[in-house]
């Protein structure tokens, strides 16, 4: 997901996206705990996507 795609969304859509990403992160952490996750780089990608969404939300709030 790119930041330019996120900037086009409104606050409600960004909040929904953030909620989904946090659920995905929780799911991946549980998979790591039970040793079911083979591709651990997915966790890094989700963390960075969460940071992107939070950054866009904060920048829109400052305007």
Secondary structure by P-SEA (a helix, b strand, c coil): ccaaaaaaccaaaaaaaaaaaaaaaaaaaaaaaaccccccaaaaaaaaaaaaaaaaaaaaaac
